[in-house]
Protein backbone atom coordinates (compact mmCIF):
# COMPACT_ATOMS: atom_id res chain seq x y z
CA UNK A 1 0.00 0.00 0.00
CA UNK A 2 1.32 3.42 -0.91
CA UNK A 3 -0.21 6.43 0.83
CA UNK A 4 0.32 9.75 -0.88
CA UNK A 5 -0.99 13.23 -1.48
CA UNK A 6 -2.31 15.08 -4.54
CA UNK A 7 -1.65 18.76 -5.21
CA UNK A 8 -3.17 20.86 -7.96
CA UNK A 9 -0.09 23.07 -7.56
CA UNK A 10 3.40 22.29 -8.86
CA UNK A 11 4.80 19.82 -6.30
CA UNK A 12 8.36 21.11 -6.79
CA UNK A 13 7.20 24.60 -5.80
CA UNK A 14 5.35 23.19 -2.76
CA UNK A 15 8.47 21.31 -1.63
CA UNK A 16 10.80 24.27 -2.27
CA UNK A 17 8.60 26.59 -0.21
CA UNK A 18 8.38 24.08 2.68
CA UNK A 19 12.14 23.46 2.73
CA UNK A 20 12.91 27.19 2.59
CA UNK A 21 10.59 28.00 5.49
CA UNK A 22 11.19 24.86 7.58
CA UNK A 23 7.43 24.64 8.04
CA UNK A 24 4.77 22.18 6.95
CA UNK A 25 4.02 22.16 3.20
CA UNK A 26 0.76 23.65 1.94
CA UNK A 27 -2.20 21.34 2.49
CA UNK A 28 -2.67 18.87 -0.33
CA UNK A 29 -5.86 18.88 -2.39
CA UNK A 30 -6.45 15.14 -1.80
CA UNK A 31 -4.95 12.11 -0.10
CA UNK A 32 -4.29 9.02 -2.19
CA UNK A 33 -3.97 5.30 -1.60
CA UNK A 34 -2.05 3.48 -4.34
CA UNK A 35 -2.33 6.63 -6.45
CA UNK A 36 -6.13 6.88 -6.28
CA UNK A 37 -7.83 9.65 -4.28
CA UNK A 38 -10.91 7.70 -3.14
CA UNK A 39 -14.59 8.53 -2.79
CA UNK A 40 -14.16 11.78 -0.84
CA UNK A 41 -12.72 13.63 -3.82
CA UNK A 42 -14.39 14.36 -7.18
CA UNK A 43 -11.55 12.77 -9.17
CA UNK A 44 -12.11 9.17 -8.01
CA UNK A 45 -13.30 6.31 -10.19
CA UNK A 46 -17.07 5.92 -10.30
CA UNK A 47 -17.28 2.18 -10.94
CA UNK A 48 -19.12 -0.05 -8.47
CA UNK A 49 -17.67 -1.72 -5.37
CA UNK A 50 -15.53 -4.80 -5.82
CA UNK A 51 -15.40 -7.69 -3.36
CA UNK A 52 -11.95 -8.35 -1.95
CA UNK A 53 -11.33 -11.34 0.37
CA UNK A 54 -10.12 -10.24 3.80
CA UNK A 55 -8.56 -12.64 6.33
CA UNK A 56 -10.76 -13.22 9.37
CA UNK A 57 -8.04 -14.48 11.72
CA UNK A 58 -5.45 -11.87 12.66
CA UNK A 59 -2.20 -12.93 14.36
CA UNK A 60 -0.80 -9.45 15.07
CA UNK A 61 -2.45 -6.04 15.38
CA UNK A 62 -0.59 -2.78 14.78
CA UNK A 63 -1.96 0.76 15.09
CA UNK A 64 0.39 3.36 13.62
CA UNK A 65 -0.08 7.11 13.79
CA UNK A 66 1.60 9.08 11.03
CA UNK A 67 2.19 12.70 11.94
CA UNK A 68 4.40 15.74 11.95
CA UNK A 69 6.30 16.37 15.16
CA UNK A 70 8.94 18.75 16.41
CA UNK A 71 12.60 17.78 16.63
CA UNK A 72 15.66 19.75 17.67
CA UNK A 73 17.56 21.59 14.95
CA UNK A 74 20.27 23.99 16.17
CA UNK A 75 20.57 25.72 12.78
CA UNK A 76 16.80 26.15 12.20
CA UNK A 77 14.52 29.03 13.16
CA UNK A 78 13.57 28.69 16.88
CA UNK A 79 15.97 25.73 17.18
CA UNK A 80 13.34 23.23 16.02
CA UNK A 81 11.93 21.83 12.81
CA UNK A 82 9.00 19.73 11.70
CA UNK A 83 9.80 16.05 11.24
CA UNK A 84 7.69 13.21 9.94
CA UNK A 85 7.13 10.38 12.38
CA UNK A 86 5.34 7.10 12.95
CA UNK A 87 4.17 6.41 16.53
CA UNK A 88 6.28 9.43 17.56
CA UNK A 89 9.48 7.85 16.22
CA UNK A 90 11.33 9.90 13.65
CA UNK A 91 13.81 8.03 11.47
CA UNK A 92 17.52 8.81 11.74
CA UNK A 93 19.85 7.72 8.96
CA UNK A 94 22.41 5.17 10.15
CA UNK A 95 25.96 6.51 10.03
CA UNK A 96 28.07 3.38 9.60
CA UNK A 97 26.01 0.74 7.79
CA UNK A 98 22.70 0.59 5.96
CA UNK A 99 19.72 -1.13 7.58
CA UNK A 100 19.69 -3.86 4.94
CA UNK A 101 23.40 -4.57 5.40
CA UNK A 102 23.06 -4.61 9.18
CA UNK A 103 20.13 -7.04 8.98
CA UNK A 104 21.74 -9.29 6.36
CA UNK A 105 25.11 -9.51 8.15
CA UNK A 106 23.48 -9.65 11.63
CA UNK A 107 25.33 -6.55 12.85
CA UNK A 108 24.06 -5.26 16.20
CA UNK A 109 23.92 -1.65 17.33
CA UNK A 110 22.55 -0.21 14.07
CA UNK A 111 18.85 -0.56 14.88
CA UNK A 112 16.60 -1.85 17.65
CA UNK A 113 13.66 -4.28 17.32
CA UNK A 114 11.36 -2.24 19.57
CA UNK A 115 9.16 -0.21 17.22
CA UNK A 116 5.89 0.16 19.15
CA UNK A 117 2.68 -1.52 17.96
CA UNK A 118 0.66 1.43 19.30
CA UNK A 119 1.30 5.17 19.70
CA UNK A 120 2.77 6.28 23.05
CA UNK A 121 -0.03 8.78 23.71
CA UNK A 122 -3.62 7.96 22.87
CA UNK A 123 -6.20 10.71 22.29
CA UNK A 124 -9.18 11.47 20.07
CA UNK A 125 -7.35 11.63 16.72
CA UNK A 126 -10.39 13.05 14.91
CA UNK A 127 -11.02 15.97 17.32
CA UNK A 128 -9.72 19.16 15.67
CA UNK A 129 -10.06 21.13 18.93
CA UNK A 130 -7.18 19.21 20.54
CA UNK A 131 -3.96 21.22 20.52
CA UNK A 132 -1.66 19.05 18.43
CA UNK A 133 1.27 21.26 19.43
CA UNK A 134 1.01 19.92 22.99
CA UNK A 135 4.53 18.73 23.85
CA UNK A 136 3.32 15.25 24.84
CA UNK A 137 1.82 14.84 21.36
CA UNK A 138 4.53 16.34 19.17
CA UNK A 139 7.81 15.53 20.93
CA UNK A 140 9.65 12.89 18.91
CA UNK A 141 12.01 10.08 19.79
CA UNK A 142 14.81 9.90 17.24
CA UNK A 143 16.12 6.50 16.31
CA UNK A 144 16.17 3.48 14.08
CA UNK A 145 13.80 0.72 15.10
CA UNK A 146 11.65 -1.89 13.43
CA UNK A 147 8.82 -4.28 14.16
CA UNK A 148 9.42 -7.89 13.12
CA UNK A 149 6.53 -9.89 11.64
CA UNK A 150 6.69 -13.56 10.74
CA UNK A 151 6.04 -14.22 7.07
CA UNK A 152 3.29 -16.77 7.74
CA UNK A 153 1.38 -14.47 10.10
CA UNK A 154 -1.58 -12.37 9.08
CA UNK A 155 -1.21 -8.92 10.53
CA UNK A 156 -3.57 -5.98 10.60
CA UNK A 157 -2.00 -2.54 10.30
CA UNK A 158 -4.06 0.59 10.76
CA UNK A 159 -2.38 3.84 9.70
CA UNK A 160 -3.89 7.09 10.91
CA UNK A 161 -2.72 10.64 10.18
CA UNK A 162 -2.94 12.77 13.33
CA UNK A 163 -1.97 16.09 11.75
CA UNK A 164 -5.09 18.13 11.11
CA UNK A 165 -5.62 20.14 7.93
GIHU-V44020 format. One record per helix or strand of 2 or more residues. SS is the DSSP state (H for helix, E for strand). FROM is the first residue (numbers start at 0). LEN is the number of residues. If there is no record, write none. Layout:
# GIHU-V44020
ss: {SS:SS}
from: {FROM:FROM}
len: {LEN:LEN}
This chain:
# GIHU-V44020
ss: {E:H:E:E:H:E:E:H:H:E:E}
from: {2:10:29:59:76:79:88:98:134:140:154}
len: {4:11:4:13:3:7:3:6:4:3:7}
